[in-house]
């Protein structure tokens, strides 16, 4: 897992957002966020 992936996951969990919510806020598809 890259540093960027770890940071995004950390920020998402810090806010209590699901992958769907986080992807929506970033205006990207959830599958792209999970990849």
Buried (B, 14 or more C-beta within 10 A) or exposed (E): EEEEEEEBBEEBEEEEBEBEEBBBEEEEEBEEBEE
